[in-house]
């Protein structure tokens, strides 16, 4: 199976997703959040850094639940117009 390359918009959305989840994690360690979400620390690290720009829905849902971030708020936060525009 050939994987279709991601568009720049998809990569940027993955970076926004990672940033939002990292901020929501706040002072909690990656180890604690990953363990509670039932994923590996490496998977969480890759999502937070945008190296996995399209993670599985249930993985994102588990992380969001663990850090107390409602999915509606997460969806709104990763929309392209949700970040401040540079002047």
N, C-alpha and C positions, 0 to 999 in steps of 0.2 A: 504494500500500500504506500502510495506516494503522499507525503504530507505537503499541503499547499502552504507556501510561505505566508507568514502573517503580514498584514498591512501595517503601515506606520501607526495608523489609528489604533489597531489592536494592541500593538506593543505599548503605545502610550497609555491605553486603558489599563493594561496590566501593571504598568508602573504606578498609576494612580491608585489602583486596587492595593498594591503592596504598601504604598505610603499610608493610606487610610488605615489598613489593618495594623501597621507598625505603630501609628499614633494611638490607635485604640488600645493596643497592648500596654501602652504607657510604661509604668515601672515594673511590670511583670517580666520575668525572664522568658526567653524563647523556650527553654526546656519545660517550664511549668505550663505555658500555653499549649505547646505541642502535645505534651502528655495528656492534658485535659481534653484537647480536641481529638485525640486519637490518631495523630499523624506524627511523622518523624520531624525532628528538629531541622534536618536538612530541607525537607519539603517546605516547612514554614519559612526558612531562610530564603529559599528560592522564590517563593511567592512574594515575600516582603521586598525583595530586591528586583522584582520584575523579571527574573529569569524563567519563571513559569507564568507567562502572561495570560494563559487561559486555563486556570486550574479547574478541576471538577467542581460542579455546583455543591455537592455534599461536603467537600473539603472546605470550601469557602463558608458554607453555612455553619459547619462545626467550629471554625475559627471565630466567626462573627458571634456565635452564641457564647463561646468561651470568654470573649472579651467584652460581652454585653453590648454589642453593636447590632441594632435591629437591621434586618435585611433591606428594608425600605431606605433607611438612612445610608446604608452602604451603597445601594444602587444609585441614590442621588449623588453621593460623594464621588463616584467614579465617572459621572457624566462629564463630557468634555468641557462644558461651560461652568463646572463646579470649582475650578481653580482660578485664583486671581490672575488676571492678564497682566503681563509685563508692559510697562510704559515705554 
